[in-house]
Amino acid sequence: MSAVIRVSGLEKQYRRMAPGAHLRTLKSALLERSLTRGLRQDELISALNGVNFSVGSSEAFGVIGGNGSGKSTLLKVLAGILSPSAGTVEVSGRVAALIELGAGFHPEISGRENVYINGAVLGLSRREVDERYESIVEFSGLGNFMEEPVKNYSSGMYVRLGFAVAIHTNPDVLMVDEVLAVGDEAFAHRCIRRIEEFLAAGKSLLLVSHSLDMVERLCDRVMWLQNGDQMMVGEPRRVIDAYRQAVAEQEDEGHRKARLKQEEAASENSADKERESQEEGHGEDEGEDQAEILRWGSGQAEIVSARLLDASGVESYHHHCGQPLTLEIKARAASHLSDFVFGVAISTPRGIECWGTNTDMAGFRSESFEGMARVEVKLPALRLAPGEYLVDVAVHSREGAPYDYRRKALAFTVTARDRGIGLYFPQHEWSFSGGVSLERDSPLDESVDSTA
């Protein structure tokens, strides 16, 4: 497989502007022999550091990483918009790039006129644009808006038109930044189908996206960038899992810091103050409209802290499907309570309830609660599908009157070796016999339940 993109030792730096720095006028630049004023000559911002990779013909290559990791800078260098500070970049064949929303369009002229201008920029003659114009309009679905100035277009309409023009230039290499995420679901499916046809025709794709599912679905190999450094290049699942693990570790630290702050705040505020603030919150509908209420209750008991623990008892907010998990709650009752129930619930960020229980449902009869208490809910095997989840914790009366209800008290991430549909991942095994032979795509990760 011949390479259509070759990148070796690529580096890109920007000079940091000092406060108040600005570009000079041409006159001042000629007089003072400088186009800039206030540049810090001794300080550089490294956007890319020694990046090396190649992309073959008919290969889809994905680039992932957080904001500011250098993804868009890389794409602009490959598209010829920016020059590298060091290293070499070779791109063979005709290139079509969708890098920024609305890039290449003039806002004051119509969609039809922009198609001709954009097509010319991408290397098409007027006759070629004439031949493809109807197909471009049909693919974009903007037939009723082609005579409108594009300044009146929505962000989704920009994407529709830009992608339709780019894919109809018959490029050898298509470079797509995050702009596809702006389009609606139906158009995204149409784009993916066209990209798959594009790859089947022996063309190459370089995709930059925060949608890890899309990257895994479309790409043959993936590169992970972090702060301009090339962290890993390889098979999509392995690279994406490594990236998710790194993100989860960062989130772990954030959760720990947030929990410590909550514990400090709880120790500084008395139960009376908490009760007063909650009563004021419930009495003002206007306040509820302005911000989501995440905590309420009478204050007769207080959730001091909540955290998630792994099988070793270490606080963690990144868990593998099938591994043990413990939810620890520390609570306090200022005076003796004989009517109390501890409850937990897990849901998705979109509000889909996954599982919930409480001590009353589990058959425990409350007897006495006073002072500090520690409550643990142990799950021998977490059977949730990969994704993000939220945890609610509460202490309330048997009739449901809340003493302290904390919504979205915790957030955690679940990963798994296998893929599936839905929220529940039961323990399962595949077996094969007869005239069939299958081999796993990658070796088992010993840290993950082999039956997950």
KOLSEDO-191699 format. One record per residue (C-alpha): x negated, z, y. Coordinates in steps of 0.05 Angstrom, whole numbers, plus 5000, padded with zeros to 4 digits. Example, Ala and Ser with C-alpha at 12.3 -4.5 7.8 and 13.67 -1.06 7.14 Angstrom:
BEGIN
<node><u>4754</u><w>5156</w><v>4910</v></node>
<node><u>4727</u><w>5143</w><v>4979</v></node>
***
This chain:
BEGIN
<node><u>5000</u><w>5000</w><v>5000</v></node>
<node><u>4968</u><w>4977</w><v>5065</v></node>
<node><u>4967</u><w>5023</w><v>5125</v></node>
<node><u>5006</u><w>5002</w><v>5188</v></node>
<node><u>4986</u><w>5065</w><v>5226</v></node>
<node><u>4917</u><w>5096</w><v>5224</v></node>
<node><u>4900</u><w>5158</w><v>5264</v></node>
<node><u>4831</u><w>5189</w><v>5262</v></node>
<node><u>4805</u><w>5249</w><v>5301</v></node>
<node><u>4861</u><w>5242</w><v>5353</v></node>
<node><u>4857</u><w>5290</w><v>5412</v></node>
<node><u>4898</u><w>5292</w><v>5475</v></node>
<node><u>4885</u><w>5340</w><v>5533</v></node>
<node><u>4919</u><w>5350</w><v>5600</v></node>
<node><u>4888</u><w>5383</w><v>5660</v></node>
<node><u>4924</u><w>5444</w><v>5684</v></node>
<node><u>4950</u><w>5440</w><v>5756</v></node>
<node><u>4936</u><w>5499</w><v>5801</v></node>
<node><u>4995</u><w>5531</w><v>5838</v></node>
<node><u>5015</u><w>5486</w><v>5896</v></node>
<node><u>4977</u><w>5427</w><v>5869</v></node>
<node><u>5007</u><w>5358</w><v>5879</v></node>
<node><u>4991</u><w>5285</w><v>5876</v></node>
<node><u>4960</u><w>5256</w><v>5939</v></node>
<node><u>4985</u><w>5198</w><v>5979</v></node>
<node><u>4946</u><w>5133</w><v>5972</v></node>
<node><u>4920</u><w>5142</w><v>6043</v></node>
<node><u>4894</u><w>5212</w><v>6031</v></node>
<node><u>4865</u><w>5191</w><v>5964</v></node>
<node><u>4825</u><w>5135</w><v>5998</v></node>
<node><u>4801</u><w>5181</w><v>6054</v></node>
<node><u>4783</u><w>5240</w><v>6009</v></node>
<node><u>4767</u><w>5201</w><v>5946</v></node>
<node><u>4815</u><w>5240</w><v>5902</v></node>
<node><u>4884</u><w>5226</w><v>5874</v></node>
<node><u>4898</u><w>5299</w><v>5862</v></node>
<node><u>4890</u><w>5364</w><v>5898</v></node>
<node><u>4884</u><w>5431</w><v>5863</v></node>
<node><u>4867</u><w>5409</w><v>5793</v></node>
<node><u>4832</u><w>5462</w><v>5752</v></node>
<node><u>4772</u><w>5422</w><v>5730</v></node>
<node><u>4750</u><w>5475</w><v>5681</v></node>
<node><u>4817</u><w>5486</w><v>5645</v></node>
<node><u>4849</u><w>5437</w><v>5597</v></node>
<node><u>4914</u><w>5440</w><v>5558</v></node>
<node><u>4903</u><w>5414</w><v>5487</v></node>
<node><u>4966</u><w>5377</w><v>5464</v></node>
<node><u>4933</u><w>5348</w><v>5401</v></node>
<node><u>4870</u><w>5372</w><v>5365</v></node>
<node><u>4835</u><w>5328</w><v>5314</v></node>
<node><u>4897</u><w>5297</w><v>5281</v></node>
<node><u>4884</u><w>5251</w><v>5222</v></node>
<node><u>4936</u><w>5212</w><v>5181</v></node>
<node><u>4959</u><w>5143</w><v>5161</v></node>
<node><u>5026</u><w>5111</w><v>5147</v></node>
<node><u>5034</u><w>5056</w><v>5096</v></node>
<node><u>5081</u><w>4997</w><v>5096</v></node>
<node><u>5152</u><w>5014</w><v>5073</v></node>
<node><u>5135</u><w>5089</w><v>5082</v></node>
<node><u>5176</u><w>5139</w><v>5121</v></node>
<node><u>5131</u><w>5191</w><v>5153</v></node>
<node><u>5161</u><w>5254</w><v>5185</v></node>
<node><u>5131</u><w>5300</w><v>5238</v></node>
<node><u>5157</u><w>5371</w><v>5244</v></node>
<node><u>5139</u><w>5432</w><v>5286</v></node>
<node><u>5165</u><w>5477</w><v>5340</v></node>
<node><u>5174</u><w>5460</w><v>5413</v></node>
<node><u>5107</u><w>5448</w><v>5447</v></node>
<node><u>5072</u><w>5432</w><v>5381</v></node>
<node><u>5051</u><w>5362</w><v>5403</v></node>
<node><u>5103</u><w>5319</w><v>5366</v></node>
<node><u>5128</u><w>5279</w><v>5426</v></node>
<node><u>5057</u><w>5272</w><v>5454</v></node>
<node><u>5036</u><w>5242</w><v>5387</v></node>
<node><u>5093</u><w>5193</w><v>5388</v></node>
<node><u>5076</u><w>5171</w><v>5459</v></node>
<node><u>5004</u><w>5160</w><v>5440</v></node>
<node><u>5024</u><w>5118</w><v>5380</v></node>
<node><u>5073</u><w>5078</w><v>5423</v></node>
<node><u>5018</u><w>5064</w><v>5474</v></node>
<node><u>5051</u><w>5103</w><v>5530</v></node>
<node><u>4994</u><w>5153</w><v>5533</v></node>
<node><u>4920</u><w>5142</w><v>5520</v></node>
<node><u>4882</u><w>5188</w><v>5472</v></node>
<node><u>4829</u><w>5234</w><v>5501</v></node>
<node><u>4787</u><w>5224</w><v>5437</v></node>
<node><u>4794</u><w>5192</w><v>5369</v></node>
<node><u>4823</u><w>5126</w><v>5347</v></node>
<node><u>4894</u><w>5101</w><v>5338</v></node>
<node><u>4911</u><w>5035</w><v>5304</v></node>
<node><u>4983</u><w>5009</w><v>5298</v></node>
<node><u>4996</u><w>4941</w><v>5265</v></node>
<node><u>5055</u><w>4896</w><v>5278</v></node>
<node><u>5114</u><w>4899</w><v>5325</v></node>
<node><u>5133</u><w>4970</w><v>5347</v></node>
<node><u>5201</u><w>4996</w><v>5370</v></node>
<node><u>5202</u><w>5067</w><v>5397</v></node>
<node><u>5260</u><w>5112</w><v>5416</v></node>
<node><u>5223</u><w>5169</w><v>5449</v></node>
<node><u>5266</u><w>5199</w><v>5504</v></node>
<node><u>5340</u><w>5196</w><v>5520</v></node>
<node><u>5353</u><w>5137</w><v>5566</v></node>
<node><u>5280</u><w>5113</w><v>5565</v></node>
<node><u>5277</u><w>5039</w><v>5582</v></node>
<node><u>5346</u><w>5036</w><v>5614</v></node>
<node><u>5361</u><w>5025</w><v>5688</v></node>
<node><u>5419</u><w>5070</w><v>5707</v></node>
<node><u>5448</u><w>5026</w><v>5761</v></node>
<node><u>5459</u><w>4963</w><v>5719</v></node>
<node><u>5507</u><w>4950</w><v>5662</v></node>
<node><u>5496</u><w>4961</w><v>5588</v></node>
<node><u>5496</u><w>4886</w><v>5576</v></node>
<node><u>5440</u><w>4875</w><v>5627</v></node>
<node><u>5401</u><w>4933</w><v>5599</v></node>
<node><u>5404</u><w>4903</w><v>5529</v></node>
<node><u>5369</u><w>4840</w><v>5555</v></node>
<node><u>5317</u><w>4879</w><v>5594</v></node>
<node><u>5304</u><w>4928</w><v>5537</v></node>
<node><u>5300</u><w>4870</w><v>5487</v></node>
<node><u>5249</u><w>4835</w><v>5531</v></node>
<node><u>5207</u><w>4898</w><v>5536</v></node>
<node><u>5208</u><w>4903</w><v>5460</v></node>
<node><u>5184</u><w>4831</w><v>5453</v></node>
<node><u>5247</u><w>4790</w><v>5445</v></node>
<node><u>5260</u><w>4724</w><v>5481</v></node>
<node><u>5326</u><w>4714</w><v>5518</v></node>
<node><u>5348</u><w>4666</w><v>5463</v></node>
<node><u>5334</u><w>4719</w><v>5410</v></node>
<node><u>5374</u><w>4770</w><v>5449</v></node>
<node><u>5431</u><w>4720</w><v>5456</v></node>
<node><u>5432</u><w>4710</w><v>5381</v></node>
<node><u>5433</u><w>4785</w><v>5367</v></node>
<node><u>5476</u><w>4809</w><v>5425</v></node>
<node><u>5542</u><w>4812</w><v>5388</v></node>
<node><u>5510</u><w>4848</w><v>5329</v></node>
<node><u>5478</u><w>4898</w><v>5377</v></node>
<node><u>5545</u><w>4912</w><v>5411</v></node>
<node><u>5581</u><w>4919</w><v>5344</v></node>
<node><u>5530</u><w>4967</w><v>5317</v></node>
<node><u>5531</u><w>5010</w><v>5380</v></node>
<node><u>5607</u><w>5012</w><v>5382</v></node>
<node><u>5605</u><w>5005</w><v>5458</v></node>
<node><u>5644</u><w>4941</w><v>5465</v></node>
<node><u>5691</u><w>4969</w><v>5519</v></node>
<node><u>5633</u><w>4997</w><v>5560</v></node>
<node><u>5580</u><w>4942</w><v>5561</v></node>
<node><u>5598</u><w>4921</w><v>5632</v></node>
<node><u>5595</u><w>4993</w><v>5657</v></node>
<node><u>5532</u><w>5019</w><v>5692</v></node>
<node><u>5494</u><w>5061</w><v>5642</v></node>
<node><u>5491</u><w>5119</w><v>5692</v></node>
<node><u>5564</u><w>5130</w><v>5671</v></node>
<node><u>5545</u><w>5135</w><v>5597</v></node>
<node><u>5544</u><w>5200</w><v>5559</v></node>
<node><u>5480</u><w>5222</w><v>5523</v></node>
<node><u>5510</u><w>5198</w><v>5457</v></node>
<node><u>5525</u><w>5129</w><v>5486</v></node>
<node><u>5452</u><w>5124</w><v>5510</v></node>
<node><u>5429</u><w>5137</w><v>5439</v></node>
<node><u>5478</u><w>5087</w><v>5409</v></node>
<node><u>5454</u><w>5031</w><v>5455</v></node>
<node><u>5380</u><w>5048</w><v>5450</v></node>
<node><u>5379</u><w>5052</w><v>5374</v></node>
<node><u>5422</u><w>4989</w><v>5367</v></node>
<node><u>5372</u><w>4949</w><v>5410</v></node>
<node><u>5311</u><w>4978</w><v>5375</v></node>
<node><u>5334</u><w>4965</w><v>5304</v></node>
<node><u>5355</u><w>4893</w><v>5321</v></node>
<node><u>5286</u><w>4875</w><v>5347</v></node>
<node><u>5264</u><w>4872</w><v>5274</v></node>
<node><u>5203</u><w>4916</w><v>5285</v></node>
<node><u>5149</u><w>4928</w><v>5233</v></node>
<node><u>5145</u><w>5001</w><v>5255</v></node>
<node><u>5203</u><w>5042</w><v>5281</v></node>
<node><u>5186</u><w>5107</w><v>5318</v></node>
<node><u>5244</u><w>5155</w><v>5330</v></node>
<node><u>5241</u><w>5221</w><v>5367</v></node>
<node><u>5295</u><w>5275</w><v>5366</v></node>
<node><u>5345</u><w>5229</w><v>5403</v></node>
<node><u>5384</u><w>5215</w><v>5338</v></node>
<node><u>5408</u><w>5287</w><v>5339</v></node>
<node><u>5448</u><w>5272</w><v>5402</v></node>
<node><u>5493</u><w>5221</w><v>5368</v></node>
<node><u>5558</u><w>5238</w><v>5333</v></node>
<node><u>5563</u><w>5247</w><v>5258</v></node>
<node><u>5591</u><w>5178</w><v>5242</v></node>
<node><u>5537</u><w>5142</w><v>5283</v></node>
<node><u>5483</u><w>5185</w><v>5251</v></node>
<node><u>5506</u><w>5163</w><v>5182</v></node>
<node><u>5505</u><w>5090</w><v>5205</v></node>
<node><u>5434</u><w>5099</w><v>5232</v></node>
<node><u>5410</u><w>5131</w><v>5167</v></node>
<node><u>5440</u><w>5073</w><v>5126</v></node>
<node><u>5405</u><w>5023</w><v>5171</v></node>
<node><u>5339</u><w>5061</w><v>5167</v></node>
<node><u>5343</u><w>5061</w><v>5091</v></node>
<node><u>5355</u><w>4985</w><v>5092</v></node>
<node><u>5297</u><w>4979</w><v>5141</v></node>
<node><u>5250</u><w>5016</w><v>5094</v></node>
<node><u>5274</u><w>4976</w><v>5034</v></node>
<node><u>5253</u><w>4913</w><v>5071</v></node>
<node><u>5181</u><w>4938</w><v>5072</v></node>
<node><u>5181</u><w>4965</w><v>5143</v></node>
<node><u>5154</u><w>5034</w><v>5165</v></node>
<node><u>5186</u><w>5093</w><v>5199</v></node>
<node><u>5155</u><w>5151</w><v>5238</v></node>
<node><u>5208</u><w>5204</w><v>5250</v></node>
<node><u>5200</u><w>5265</w><v>5295</v></node>
<node><u>5257</u><w>5315</w><v>5286</v></node>
<node><u>5277</u><w>5388</w><v>5284</v></node>
<node><u>5329</u><w>5370</w><v>5231</v></node>
<node><u>5290</u><w>5390</w><v>5169</v></node>
<node><u>5345</u><w>5366</w><v>5123</v></node>
<node><u>5342</u><w>5297</w><v>5153</v></node>
<node><u>5266</u><w>5295</w><v>5148</v></node>
<node><u>5268</u><w>5316</w><v>5075</v></node>
<node><u>5321</u><w>5265</w><v>5059</v></node>
<node><u>5289</u><w>5205</w><v>5093</v></node>
<node><u>5214</u><w>5216</w><v>5091</v></node>
<node><u>5162</u><w>5204</w><v>5036</v></node>
<node><u>5110</u><w>5248</w><v>5069</v></node>
<node><u>5112</u><w>5299</w><v>5125</v></node>
<node><u>5062</u><w>5327</w><v>5175</v></node>
<node><u>5069</u><w>5396</w><v>5206</v></node>
<node><u>5040</u><w>5406</w><v>5276</v></node>
<node><u>5032</u><w>5474</w><v>5309</v></node>
<node><u>5003</u><w>5482</w><v>5379</v></node>
<node><u>4971</u><w>5413</w><v>5373</v></node>
<node><u>4937</u><w>5429</w><v>5306</v></node>
<node><u>4951</u><w>5392</w><v>5242</v></node>
<node><u>4972</u><w>5447</w><v>5194</v></node>
<node><u>4991</u><w>5406</w><v>5132</v></node>
<node><u>5007</u><w>5336</w><v>5108</v></node>
<node><u>5041</u><w>5322</w><v>5042</v></node>
<node><u>5105</u><w>5320</w><v>5000</v></node>
<node><u>5165</u><w>5337</w><v>5044</v></node>
<node><u>5191</u><w>5398</w><v>5006</v></node>
<node><u>5122</u><w>5432</w><v>5003</v></node>
<node><u>5108</u><w>5421</w><v>5077</v></node>
<node><u>5178</u><w>5441</w><v>5100</v></node>
<node><u>5177</u><w>5504</w><v>5058</v></node>
<node><u>5109</u><w>5524</w><v>5087</v></node>
<node><u>5136</u><w>5512</w><v>5157</v></node>
<node><u>5199</u><w>5553</w><v>5143</v></node>
<node><u>5156</u><w>5609</w><v>5115</v></node>
<node><u>5114</u><w>5610</w><v>5179</v></node>
<node><u>5177</u><w>5611</w><v>5222</v></node>
<node><u>5207</u><w>5667</w><v>5180</v></node>
<node><u>5144</u><w>5709</w><v>5188</v></node>
<node><u>5148</u><w>5701</w><v>5264</v></node>
<node><u>5221</u><w>5721</w><v>5261</v></node>
<node><u>5203</u><w>5782</w><v>5218</v></node>
<node><u>5159</u><w>5807</w><v>5274</v></node>
<node><u>5213</u><w>5794</w><v>5325</v></node>
<node><u>5264</u><w>5832</w><v>5283</v></node>
<node><u>5217</u><w>5891</w><v>5276</v></node>
<node><u>5206</u><w>5895</w><v>5351</v></node>
<node><u>5281</u><w>5890</w><v>5365</v></node>
<node><u>5295</u><w>5945</w><v>5314</v></node>
<node><u>5244</u><w>5991</w><v>5346</v></node>
<node><u>5275</u><w>5980</w><v>5414</v></node>
<node><u>5344</u><w>5995</w><v>5386</v></node>
<node><u>5319</u><w>6060</w><v>5355</v></node>
<node><u>5286</u><w>6080</w><v>5421</v></node>
<node><u>5350</u><w>6064</w><v>5458</v></node>
<node><u>5391</u><w>6104</w><v>5408</v></node>
<node><u>5347</u><w>6165</w><v>5416</v></node>
<node><u>5351</u><w>6163</w><v>5492</v></node>
<node><u>5427</u><w>6156</w><v>5496</v></node>
<node><u>5473</u><w>6210</w><v>5472</v></node>
<node><u>5535</u><w>6195</w><v>5430</v></node>
<node><u>5578</u><w>6213</w><v>5491</v></node>
<node><u>5546</u><w>6158</w><v>5533</v></node>
<node><u>5555</u><w>6108</w><v>5478</v></node>
<node><u>5629</u><w>6127</w><v>5470</v></node>
<node><u>5640</u><w>6120</w><v>5545</v></node>
<node><u>5608</u><w>6052</w><v>5548</v></node>
<node><u>5647</u><w>6026</w><v>5488</v></node>
<node><u>5713</u><w>6051</w><v>5517</v></node>
<node><u>5698</u><w>6016</w><v>5583</v></node>
<node><u>5682</u><w>5952</w><v>5545</v></node>
<node><u>5748</u><w>5953</w><v>5508</v></node>
<node><u>5787</u><w>5966</w><v>5571</v></node>
<node><u>5763</u><w>5904</w><v>5608</v></node>
<node><u>5786</u><w>5838</w><v>5581</v></node>
<node><u>5748</u><w>5804</w><v>5636</v></node>
<node><u>5682</u><w>5831</w><v>5609</v></node>
<node><u>5698</u><w>5805</w><v>5539</v></node>
<node><u>5707</u><w>5735</w><v>5568</v></node>
<node><u>5639</u><w>5738</w><v>5599</v></node>
<node><u>5598</u><w>5761</w><v>5539</v></node>
<node><u>5610</u><w>5769</w><v>5465</v></node>
<node><u>5622</u><w>5842</w><v>5445</v></node>
<node><u>5574</u><w>5858</w><v>5388</v></node>
<node><u>5584</u><w>5933</w><v>5382</v></node>
<node><u>5644</u><w>5979</w><v>5388</v></node>
<node><u>5673</u><w>6044</w><v>5361</v></node>
<node><u>5693</u><w>6115</w><v>5379</v></node>
<node><u>5623</u><w>6143</w><v>5372</v></node>
<node><u>5641</u><w>6198</w><v>5323</v></node>
<node><u>5586</u><w>6169</w><v>5280</v></node>
<node><u>5529</u><w>6123</w><v>5301</v></node>
<node><u>5489</u><w>6069</w><v>5266</v></node>
<node><u>5418</u><w>6086</w><v>5289</v></node>
<node><u>5383</u><w>6028</w><v>5254</v></node>
<node><u>5390</u><w>5976</w><v>5200</v></node>
<node><u>5337</u><w>5935</w><v>5165</v></node>
<node><u>5325</u><w>5891</w><v>5104</v></node>
<node><u>5273</u><w>5908</w><v>5051</v></node>
<node><u>5242</u><w>5865</w><v>4997</v></node>
<node><u>5228</u><w>5885</w><v>4924</v></node>
<node><u>5167</u><w>5925</w><v>4946</v></node>
<node><u>5205</u><w>5963</w><v>4999</v></node>
<node><u>5172</u><w>5924</w><v>5055</v></node>
<node><u>5215</u><w>5905</w><v>5115</v></node>
<node><u>5226</u><w>5830</w><v>5111</v></node>
<node><u>5276</u><w>5779</w><v>5139</v></node>
<node><u>5254</u><w>5720</w><v>5096</v></node>
<node><u>5278</u><w>5723</w><v>5024</v></node>
<node><u>5278</u><w>5676</w><v>4964</v></node>
<node><u>5341</u><w>5663</w><v>4925</v></node>
<node><u>5343</u><w>5706</w><v>4862</v></node>
<node><u>5297</u><w>5761</w><v>4887</v></node>
<node><u>5319</u><w>5833</w><v>4900</v></node>
<node><u>5341</u><w>5854</w><v>4970</v></node>
<node><u>5357</u><w>5923</w><v>4999</v></node>
<node><u>5398</u><w>5936</w><v>5061</v></node>
<node><u>5379</u><w>6003</w><v>5092</v></node>
<node><u>5424</u><w>6037</w><v>5143</v></node>
<node><u>5406</u><w>6099</w><v>5182</v></node>
<node><u>5466</u><w>6134</w><v>5213</v></node>
<node><u>5481</u><w>6199</w><v>5249</v></node>
<node><u>5543</u><w>6241</w><v>5258</v></node>
<node><u>5542</u><w>6289</w><v>5316</v></node>
<node><u>5592</u><w>6335</w><v>5282</v></node>
<node><u>5619</u><w>6344</w><v>5212</v></node>
<node><u>5660</u><w>6286</w><v>5184</v></node>
<node><u>5699</u><w>6286</w><v>5119</v></node>
<node><u>5733</u><w>6218</w><v>5130</v></node>
<node><u>5681</u><w>6162</w><v>5133</v></node>
<node><u>5664</u><w>6095</w><v>5100</v></node>
<node><u>5600</u><w>6055</w><v>5104</v></node>
<node><u>5608</u><w>5979</w><v>5102</v></node>
<node><u>5565</u><w>5916</w><v>5103</v></node>
<node><u>5582</u><w>5842</w><v>5108</v></node>
<node><u>5541</u><w>5778</w><v>5106</v></node>
<node><u>5563</u><w>5714</w><v>5140</v></node>
<node><u>5534</u><w>5648</w><v>5165</v></node>
<node><u>5520</u><w>5637</w><v>5239</v></node>
<node><u>5583</u><w>5594</w><v>5241</v></node>
<node><u>5625</u><w>5654</w><v>5218</v></node>
<node><u>5636</u><w>5637</w><v>5145</v></node>
<node><u>5641</u><w>5702</w><v>5106</v></node>
<node><u>5596</u><w>5703</w><v>5046</v></node>
<node><u>5603</u><w>5773</w><v>5019</v></node>
<node><u>5623</u><w>5842</w><v>5041</v></node>
<node><u>5636</u><w>5911</w><v>5012</v></node>
<node><u>5641</u><w>5984</w><v>5032</v></node>
<node><u>5635</u><w>6052</w><v>4998</v></node>
<node><u>5711</u><w>6058</w><v>4992</v></node>
<node><u>5717</u><w>5991</w><v>4956</v></node>
<node><u>5660</u><w>6012</w><v>4911</v></node>
<node><u>5699</u><w>6075</w><v>4890</v></node>
<node><u>5662</u><w>6128</w><v>4929</v></node>
<node><u>5703</u><w>6185</w><v>4958</v></node>
<node><u>5676</u><w>6213</w><v>5024</v></node>
<node><u>5662</u><w>6287</w><v>5026</v></node>
<node><u>5614</u><w>6307</w><v>5081</v></node>
<node><u>5573</u><w>6272</w><v>5135</v></node>
<node><u>5535</u><w>6310</w><v>5189</v></node>
<node><u>5468</u><w>6297</w><v>5223</v></node>
<node><u>5422</u><w>6241</w><v>5201</v></node>
<node><u>5436</u><w>6201</w><v>5137</v></node>
<node><u>5404</u><w>6143</w><v>5101</v></node>
<node><u>5447</u><w>6093</w><v>5062</v></node>
<node><u>5421</u><w>6036</w><v>5019</v></node>
<node><u>5456</u><w>5976</w><v>4988</v></node>
<node><u>5413</u><w>5945</w><v>4934</v></node>
<node><u>5423</u><w>5874</w><v>4909</v></node>
<node><u>5384</u><w>5863</w><v>4844</v></node>
<node><u>5385</u><w>5787</w><v>4855</v></node>
<node><u>5403</u><w>5754</w><v>4921</v></node>
<node><u>5444</u><w>5693</w><v>4902</v></node>
<node><u>5455</u><w>5659</w><v>4969</v></node>
<node><u>5439</u><w>5586</w><v>4982</v></node>
<node><u>5381</u><w>5568</w><v>5028</v></node>
<node><u>5399</u><w>5577</w><v>5101</v></node>
<node><u>5408</u><w>5627</w><v>5158</v></node>
<node><u>5452</u><w>5689</w><v>5151</v></node>
<node><u>5477</u><w>5747</w><v>5194</v></node>
<node><u>5493</u><w>5819</w><v>5173</v></node>
<node><u>5546</u><w>5865</w><v>5201</v></node>
<node><u>5541</u><w>5940</w><v>5188</v></node>
<node><u>5593</u><w>5993</w><v>5203</v></node>
<node><u>5616</u><w>6064</w><v>5192</v></node>
<node><u>5691</u><w>6076</w><v>5200</v></node>
<node><u>5749</u><w>6118</w><v>5174</v></node>
<node><u>5786</u><w>6102</w><v>5109</v></node>
<node><u>5842</u><w>6072</w><v>5150</v></node>
<node><u>5792</u><w>6026</w><v>5185</v></node>
<node><u>5785</u><w>6060</w><v>5253</v></node>
<node><u>5713</u><w>6043</w><v>5274</v></node>
<node><u>5665</u><w>6099</w><v>5290</v></node>
<node><u>5609</u><w>6048</w><v>5302</v></node>
<node><u>5614</u><w>5974</w><v>5284</v></node>
<node><u>5552</u><w>5931</w><v>5296</v></node>
<node><u>5565</u><w>5857</w><v>5291</v></node>
<node><u>5505</u><w>5810</w><v>5279</v></node>
<node><u>5461</u><w>5871</w><v>5271</v></node>
<node><u>5410</u><w>5832</w><v>5230</v></node>
<node><u>5392</u><w>5760</w><v>5216</v></node>
<node><u>5353</u><w>5733</w><v>5157</v></node>
<node><u>5332</u><w>5668</w><v>5123</v></node>
<node><u>5338</u><w>5649</w><v>5050</v></node>
<node><u>5296</u><w>5595</w><v>5016</v></node>
<node><u>5299</u><w>5568</w><v>4945</v></node>
<node><u>5261</u><w>5519</w><v>4902</v></node>
<node><u>5323</u><w>5481</w><v>4880</v></node>
<node><u>5376</u><w>5448</w><v>4923</v></node>
<node><u>5451</u><w>5453</w><v>4915</v></node>
<node><u>5518</u><w>5452</w><v>4951</v></node>
<node><u>5555</u><w>5512</w><v>4977</v></node>
<node><u>5535</u><w>5584</w><v>4993</v></node>
<node><u>5529</u><w>5614</w><v>4924</v></node>
<node><u>5468</u><w>5600</w><v>4879</v></node>
<node><u>5484</u><w>5628</w><v>4810</v></node>
<node><u>5427</u><w>5638</w><v>4760</v></node>
<node><u>5424</u><w>5575</w><v>4718</v></node>
<node><u>5379</u><w>5533</w><v>4673</v></node>
<node><u>5378</u><w>5459</w><v>4655</v></node>
<node><u>5363</u><w>5436</w><v>4584</v></node>
<node><u>5356</u><w>5365</w><v>4557</v></node>
<node><u>5354</u><w>5335</w><v>4487</v></node>
<node><u>5360</u><w>5267</w><v>4454</v></node>
<node><u>5336</u><w>5205</w><v>4488</v></node>
<node><u>5325</u><w>5234</w><v>4558</v></node>
<node><u>5262</u><w>5259</w><v>4592</v></node>
<node><u>5256</u><w>5290</w><v>4661</v></node>
<node><u>5198</u><w>5321</w><v>4699</v></node>
<node><u>5202</u><w>5367</w><v>4759</v></node>
<node><u>5180</u><w>5339</w><v>4827</v></node>
<node><u>5134</u><w>5399</w><v>4839</v></node>
<node><u>5106</u><w>5457</w><v>4800</v></node>
<node><u>5144</u><w>5523</w><v>4801</v></node>
<node><u>5127</u><w>5572</w><v>4857</v></node>
<node><u>5111</u><w>5637</w><v>4822</v></node>
<node><u>5139</u><w>5676</w><v>4881</v></node>
<node><u>5208</u><w>5646</w><v>4870</v></node>
<node><u>5256</u><w>5663</w><v>4814</v></node>
<node><u>5246</u><w>5607</w><v>4763</v></node>
<node><u>5321</u><w>5604</w><v>4749</v></node>
<node><u>5343</u><w>5602</w><v>4822</v></node>
***
